[in-house]
Amino acid sequence: TIACVEKVFNTTLRIQKGRVAPGTTPIRASEPVRLPVNIQNALEGTSLNAPLFMPPHPRQSKVMPFRYKRSGRTAPRVRPMMVAGDQFISIHFVAYCKDKVVNQDTVQNGICRNSPHSRLITAFDVLVLQTATNWQKLVRVPAVPDTLGEKVAKTEDNQTCTEFNATLGNIQNYASTTVRIRSLFSDGSVSDFSDPSEVMPSWPMAYTTPSLLSRNYRIPMHEPVRHPRNSISVAEFLGQYYNPDDLDAFFKLMGVREWGTRPKLSLIGENLPMAGSVLGGEAQLDIQYITSLAANVSTFFWSVPSIELATRQEPFLDWLMQLEDTDDSEIPLVHSVSYSDDALTMPFWFKRRVNEEFMKLALRGITVLVASGDDGVSGNFVAKEGLKYCGVNREEFPSSSPWVTSVGGTQLAQENVPVCGYASEDVMVQCPHDGEVVCTSDKGGGITSGGGFSSDFPRPWYQHEAVEHYLHQTDNPVPSQDKLKYNKFGRAFPDLAALSSNYLVLMGDDLTAMSGTSASTPLVASMVARWNEDRLQQRMPPLGFLNPLLYQILSKYPSAFNDVQIGDNRCSRGSACCPTGFAAARGWDAVSGCGSPDFQLVAKILREDAMMSFRSRFSGPAQPLALDAVQGPGWMFLIVMMLLQSLITGFVVFVLMGGCRRWKLVHAMRPLLDG
């Protein structure tokens, strides 16, 4: 009975609403199924996440409009949140008249025209401040319609007022920026400047687009992938789906060429607005950038909408079971996974089981890249619960699995090597070119790159030398165990990094700026697909499990990576920052891994190493044998042995061919005959 099922599995069953098959009454669990303890123990290590229910609908953040004070000042009041872009900021503010009451008049009619004092505001002085660089700029904005936008706003007592907005350009990028503003009245008097603490600092910086990534990493965006076996997949969980119309519009908006030589996208699972699903920024970001940078590649949108019963989080094991059931000739060669969770909240049996599935994929020659996380060294508990969770390295999983390639995050900055920003009484250094630093929330990155050491899995052989160097380097020494608890003998991550901040993503009619290692992961995946293209065109196998190759390249050709040397991961996303985290350093580090790959240099190294490997199959170090150099009867013996070998080989092939025809085993024996 329904009552029995609800009691045993501690859930509630409901009749499914909406479109169902005629003549049926589907019943679904409306909340997570919890197995009895004895059943859970018996089934340990088994995937229990059949899609019986959808995860809860993600909460849509509602931005409440800011309410201004009605009176009590003459200085303008700036809305706390500014909009910052590439060398510009945009501010919203209200003006107060001479009688210290908020203005209700429009620019067209004259600001403060209806004030009892009849003193119009003729202009505003905006002081732009960047305290870290001691840079400031004063901009006078005339109170005319051509320079000020306006709209109706509300005061705290629900009265109407007029809110103005102005955009200021030629602002230095990559620096914490705030503003102060004052009013200039028609009688020649001025108000006080507003308090800078009323405004949240913002960080002007370039928006990340496909063309910027193409220039920064030297990815040939307009050279199509043509090999039919070359394929890539994005794993999507928690009911997120993408909009095909948005993808077409994104291509047009970003100037990405469409080749039309193969279907753009193959769908596995659902891509429908089901109960609990949501048009996801994650799904939109993954698809829009991976298909832009790996042009014409066969792309799979692999959707698993349920949740994992063992963890109440993403169904990693269910997804891996689906991959295991996919034939080698059909499984995508590269998989981008933008999801990762706090490893300490997962049962060890589950992590071990997932890790074993990743090992199987590595043995099959499949590349899996996983985001390293967006909450720094101590995870999202710091952002949610506060600094009491600092002092422990809470690693992410599955990005800390030794059988995946973990991808961290960077952002652009002018202070990208230690000398940039140096200042003394005699010298002040500013670097003219942008470079990559660790993506951190306290520097405007929006998120903080995850990284550290696994407490579950030991350090793998391929990274031993690089990690030992980091643990003993003196550029930015690793924290002591009394300040930060971590397992220095565990699997260290990330393995490499790439730009992860300020990506422009098309959501319907609007562009939205998004940040996360969930952005850098599909970026690196698109590079791997292009490296695979070179190999497949030369009839070589795909790269497969990347990590041993990455660390070998780092050891032999360190210039193949852009070395990230500035930044740390002590902060979580938002404004919560722990006292201690892992810092970037020369070479591999626990924040940016090997650094970000130079696409062209890595491609060149792979081509040259492939040619060296090809030649070595046919030319060993020994010199060819000269028959005339053999003395005595030795040459006769050599000729007899060669003839005998040829006769035996021919006889064996003859017998096998006859047997195959007789027993109709030609297809079964074909690999042996080819060999």
N, C-alpha and C positions, 0 to 999 in steps of 0.2 A: 504494500500500500504506500501511498504518498507519505503518510504519517510515519511509517517505518523508515523510509529513505531519509526523511528530514531528521529523524532522531539519530540514526546511525551516523550520518555524515554531517550532522550539526549544521544544517543549512536550511534554506527556505526555498520551496519550489513554487514557480508561478507559471501560468499558461502564457506562452509566448505571443506577444502582440505583433501585428503587422502582417507582411506577406508570408503565407505558409502554403504548403501543398494542399490541394483540395481534398477534403475528407479526412484530414489529419488534425490532431490537437497536440502540437509539440509542447513539452514541459521542460523548462530550463531552470537551473539553479540561479537564483537572483543574488547570491552572495558567495564568497569563496567556500569551496568544499574543504572541510577539515576531517581527515581520516582518523579513526580510532588509533591509539598509540600502538596496539599490537599489530594492526594491519600496516601502519607506517613502518615499523621495524622490519616486518617480513618483506616489504617491498623496497627496502633501502637500495638506492641506486637505480631505481626504475623511473622512467618519465611518467609522471602522473598528471600531465597538464593538457588533457584533451580539452578542446574549446567548449566547455560546458557553459561558460559565462564570459562576458566581456569585462575588461577592467573598468573601474569607475571613470566617468567622463572627466578628462583633465579640467581643472578649474580655470576658467577664463578670467584673467586678471582684469578687473574693472578699475580704470583710472578715474578717480573722483576729481571733478574740476576743483581747482584751488579757489578758496574763498578769501577775499581781501578784507582787512579792517576798514570800517567805514570812515573813521576819522582819527585824529590824534597825531598827525604828522604833516610835514610839508615835503619831505623827501619822497620820491617815487618808490613804490614797492615792486620789486622784481619777483616774478614767479620762481619758486625754488629750482625747478628743473629747466636747464637750458638745452637747446639742441645744438650739437657740435658736429661738424663735418670736416671736409678737407680744407683747412685754412679758413674756416669761418665758424661763427657762432650765431645763433638766433635767440633773442630774448623776448619775453612777454612781460609787460609791466602795466601798472596803473599810475596815474598822476594824482597828486593832491594839490588843492588850490590854497590860496593865501589863508583862507579861514580854517585850514587843516581838515577839510572834508574832501572825500574822494570825488574825482571829476566824473561827470555824467555826460559831458558834451563830446561831440565828434570833432575830428580834425577839421572837417569842412566848415563847421560852424564856428570853430575857435575853441581851443581847450580852456576850460574854466570861464567861458563867456557868461554863464548864468550864476557865477559865484557872487556873493554879496560885495566882495572887494573889487570885482570887475578888473582883475589883473590877469591878462591872458598869458598862457605859457607859450613862448615863441620857439623854444628849442630845448633839447636835452643834451647834456654832456655825459657820455658813457666812458668810464675809465675801465679798460681791460687790463687785468692783472695776472701775471704768471710769476708767482713768488719764487719758484724753484730756480728760475733763470734770471730773476731780477728784471724781467721784461715787462713794460707797461706801455699802453697806448691810449691816448685820449681822442675820442671821436665825437664831434658835434653833429647831432642829428636834428635838422630843422623840423619844426612841427607843421609839416605840409603833407598832403596826401601821397605825393610821389615817394616819400621816404618812410612813411609809417603805415602799417596795416592796422586794422582795428576790428573789434568784435565786442559783443555784449558779454559782460561777466557779472558775477554775483558777489555781494559782500557777505560777511558772516551773519548779518541780520536779514539776509535774503533780499536786499535792495539791489537794483541794477546799477552798474557802472560801466565805463568804457575801458576795455583792455587794448593796449597798443602792442605791436610787435615790430621789431627791427632786426635786420640781418647785417652783421659786421664782417667784412672780409679782411684779407691779408693778416690773419692771425697765425702765429707760429704753431705748427703741429707738435703733437707728442709732449705737451706740457699741461699740467693742471691749471685750469683757467677759471677765473671768476670775474665778476663785474661789480662796479659801483656806479650809481647814476644820480644825477641831480637835475633840477628844473631851472630854466632861465625864464624870468617873468618880464612882461612888457615894460615895467617901470625900472628895469635895470638890476633888480635884486635877483638873488639866486637862493635856492634851497640848500639844505645840507645834502651831502652825498649819502646814499643809502648804505646800510651796513653790509659788508661783504659776506658776513656769516649767514645772511638770509638766503644765499644762493649756494646750491650744491656745486662743487667744482666739476667741470667737464673737461674732456680731453679731445681737442680737435685732432683728427687723423684721417688719412685717406680711407675711402671705402674700398673693400676688397671685391673685385669683379673678376670674371674669367680673363680679361685682357691684362689686368694687373698681375695675376698669377702666372700667366703665360710669359710676361716680361721678366718677372722676378726669378722664376725657376727655369726659364728658357725651354718651356714646353711648346712644341709646334702645334698650336691649337687648331690650325686650319689644314693639317695633314691628316687625312682620314685613316682609321684602322680598317684594313681590308681582309685580313685572314679570317675565314669563316669560323675557325675554332676559337678565336680570341673572344673571350667573354668576361663579363664582370657582373657582380651582384651587390645590391644593397639590402641588408637585412632590416626589416621594419617591424617593430613590436608595438604593443599597447594600443592597437586599433588605429594607428595613424595611417592616413592615406594621402595620395598626391592628386593634383588636378592636371590632367593632360593638356587642357587649354592653357593653363599657366605655364607649362613647360614650353609650348609653342611660342607663347608671348615672350617668355624669358629669352629664348634664342633670338628672336627678332630684336628685342630691346638691347641685348648685349652684343649684337653683331656676330652671333655664332652661326656659321654656315651649316645648312642642312644638306646632307648628301643623298638621302633617299635611296640608298642601295640595299637597305635591309630594314626590317621593322625596328622602330626606335626602342621599343620596350616590350619585354615579355613579362607577364604577370603570373606569379605563383602565390596562391592564397587569395585573399580578398583585397580589393581596393574600392570598397563601397562605404558610404556613410552609415555603418551599422549602429546598433544600440551601443552607446559608449564610445564610438570612434570619433575622430576629430580630424579635420583637415590640418595636418601637422606641419609645423615649421621644420621639424626634423626630416620628415619624408620629402618635403619640398626642397630643402637645402641639399640633401643627398642626391636626389635625382637631377636637379638643375645643374649642379656643378660637376658631377661625375660624367654626365653625358656631354657637357660643354668641353671638357678638357681631354676626354678620350673620345674624340669625334668618331661617330659611326660604329663604335664598338657595340657588340651584342650585349644588351643590358637587361638584367633580370631584377624585377621588383619583388623581393621574396618576403611576403607578409605573413606573420604568425600572430594573429590578434589576441590569443588567449594570454593568461598569465601562468607562471610556474607555481604549482601548489606548494612546493617545498620551500619557496622563498617569498611568495606573494609578489614577485617581481617579473622581469622579462623572461619569456619561455625559452631560454638558451638551449636547454636539452631537447625540447620538442623540435626546434629548428635544426639542431645537429642530427637528430634522428631522420629528419627529412633529407638532409644532405647525404646521410649514409645510404639511404634507399635510392639515391640518384646514380645512374650509371656513369662510369668514367667518361664516356663519350658525350654526355649531356651536361654534367655538372659544370657550373661556371668556374673558370680558372682562378679568379680573384674575388674575394668577398670583403666588403667594407661593413664593419659593425660599429655604429655610432653610440652604442649603449654599453654602460658598465655600472656596477653597483658596489656598495661598500662590502668588501670581502668578509669582514668580521661579523656581518649579520647573516651569513650563509652557512648552512651545515657543511662540515668538511667532506662528508660522503658525496654531496652534490658537486662541490668544486672538483673533487678527485675524478668523478664520473665525467664531468664536462671536459676536464683536462685530457682525459684519455681519448675522448672523441676528437679533440683538436689534434692530438698526436696521430690519430688515424688519417685525418685530412692531410697532415704534413707528409705522411708516408705515401699518400696518393698523389703528391705533387700539387697540392692546392694551397694558394696563398690566402691567409686570413689576417686582416688588419683590424685592430680594435682601438677605440678611443681610450686614452689614458685617464680620462676623468677631468672634471671642471672645478674641483673644489680643493686643489692644493694638497698639502701633505697630510692633513688630518680629516679630510672628507667633509661631506655636507652636514654632518652633525654640528660642526662649528657654526655654520650659517644659520641652522635651525635652532640650536639649543644654547649657543654661546661658547665662550672661550674655555669653559671647564673641560671641553673635549680636546684641548690642545695638549701637546707633549707626547702624543702617540701617533706613529705613522699608520693611518688607516688606509691600507692600499685598496685599490679597485680591482674587481674581478668581473669579467675574464681577462682584462688587460694585463694582469700580473701572471697569466699562464705562460710557461716557458715555450709553448708551442704556437703562440700567436705573435705577430709583430705589433707592438704597442706604439701608438702615435701620440706624441705630446703636442703642445700648442705654443706658437710664438706670435709676436706682434711686431709691427714696424716701429722704429724709433731712431732718432738721430744720435742719441747716446748709446751706441751699440758696441763700443769697445771701451775699456776703462778710461782711456785718455779723454774721451769725449765728455764734456762737462767739467773738466779740470779748471780750477780757478785759483789764482793767488793774487798778490798785490801787483805782480808784474805780467802775469800771463793768464789769459782766458781762452779756453779752447772750445770751439763749436765745430762739430763734424758736419760737412755739407751734404753728405749722402745718407739716405735712410738705410738701416740695416735691421736684422732680426734680433730681438731680445725675448726673454721668457714672457709669455702672456700672463699678466697678473691683473687682478681686479683693482688693486690700488694704483695702477698706472693707466687706468682707462681701458683695459683689455676686456672688461665685462665678465671674464672668468679667470681662473688660475689653473695653469696646467698641472694635472696630477702626475705624481711620480714618487718613487721610493723603492721599497724592498718587500717582497712577499714573505709573510709569516707561515705560509703553507708549503711552498715548493722551493727546493734548494737551488742555488745558483747553477745554471747550465754551463756546460763546458765552453760554449762559443763566446761567452762574454767575460770569462774569468780575468783575462789580462786587462781589459778595459776598466772593469769595475775595481780591481785592485789598485789601478793607477788613480782612480777617482778617490778611493778611500784614503790614500796616502798623499794626495796633492795638497799644496799649501796656498793655492790661489784663494780659495774659499773653503777652508777646512770643514769637513762634515761635522754636524753637531755631536757632542758627547752624549752617552747614553743617559746621563742624569738630566739632560735637557730635552732629549727626544728619544723615545724608545722605538727601536727598529731592529730588524734581523739582518745584520750586515752580510750574513752568509746565504740569504735568500735570493730568489730570482729578482734581479734589478730591472726596473722599467722607468721610463719608456725606452724604446730602441732608437727612435728618431723622432723628429718633430717637423712641423710646417705651420704656415700662417693659419691662425684660428680666430681672428678677431674682425668684427665689422663687415661681415659678408652681406651683400645685398641680395635678398631673397624676395621673389615676387609672390605675394599672397593675394590672389584676386586682382584688384585694381591698384594695389599699393605695394611699394617696395619697403621692406622691413630690414633693418640691420640686425644681424644675429652673430653670436660668437660661441665658440666651443671647440673642443677637440673633436666633436662630431662634425666639424667643418674641415679640419686638417686631415681627418682619416680618409674621406672620399677623394680628397686632393691627391694624397699619396697613392691611393688605389688606382687612380687614373694614370699616374706615372708608371706603376707596375704593369698595367695593361699595355702601355706603349712599349715598355722594355720587352714584354712578352712578344709583341708584334715582330720585333727584330729577330727574335729567336725562332718563332714559328715560320717566318718567311725563309729562314735558313734551314728549315726542317730539323730544328733542335727542340728539345722539350721546354716547356715553360719554366719560369724561375722556381715555382713551388715555394717551399718553406724558406723564407727570406733571411732569417736571423744569422745563421752561420756566414752567409755571403756578406751581409751588411758589416759585421765586425771584421771580416777579412779585408774588405775594402777600406774600412777605417784604419786598419793597421798598415796596409800597403800603400793606400792612396788617400791620405787624410784630406787633401784638398777637394775631394769629391763631395764633401759635406761643408755647408756653411756653419762654421763653429759658433755656437751661441754661448756667449761668455758673461752676459749681464742678466741679472734677475734671480728670483727665488720663488719658492712655492709655499711660503708660510701663510698666505691669505687663503680664505675660502672665497666663493663668489659673493658679491655684495661688498660690504665694508668690514667684515669680521676678519681680523688678521692675528694669527698666533705670534708669539715672540720668536719662534724658531722654525725653520724649515730647511729643505735642501736647496743649495745655491748652484747656479751654473758655474762652470769652470772650463778651462781649455781641455779639449778632448771630450770623451764621453762624460756625462753627468746625469744625475737622477732627476733632472727636470726636463732636459731637452734631448736626452739620449746622445746619439752620434752627431746631432745637429740636423739641419734640413738638407735634403739632397739637391745637388746641382744636376738637374735632369740630363743635360747633354754630356757632362763629364762621366756620370755613371753609365750612360748608354755607350759611350766610347770605351770605357773600361770593360764592359760586358762583351762588346764586339771583339776587342783585342784578345781578351782571355778565351773567348770562344774559338778564335782562330788558332791560338796557341794550343788549346786542347785538341782541336781537330788535327793539327799537324803532328802532335805527339802520338796520335794513334798509328801513324804510318812511318814515323822516323824516330827511332830510339837513339840513345847516346852512342851506341856502338857503330863502328864503321862497317860498310857492306863487305861481305866476304869475297876476296879475289881468288878465283879457282886456281889461277896460275901460281899463287903463293903457297898452295898446299903441296908439300913434298911427298914423294914416295907413292904408295898405293892408296893414300887417303882420299884422293879425288875420285877414284873408281868406286870406293865405298859410298861416298856422298851421292854420286849419281844413282847407284843402285837403290839407296834408301829413298830418294826422291821419287823414282819410278814406282817403287813398291807402295809408297804413300798414295800416289795418284791412282793406282789400280784399286787399292782398298777403298778409297773414297768413292770412286765411280761405282764399284760393286755395291756398296752400302746404299747409295742413292738409287741405283737401279732396283734393288730389292724393296726399298721403301716405297718407291713410286708404284711398283707392281702391287704391293700389299695394299696401298691406299686405294688404287683403282678397284682391286678385288673386293675389299671390304667397305668401299665407298667412304673412306676416311680422309679424302683429300683435304677438306676444309679443316678438319681437326688437326692434321699433321702439317698444314701449311706453314705455321710459324717455325717449326723445326726445319722444314725443307728450306725456307728462306734463310735460316741461320747457316 
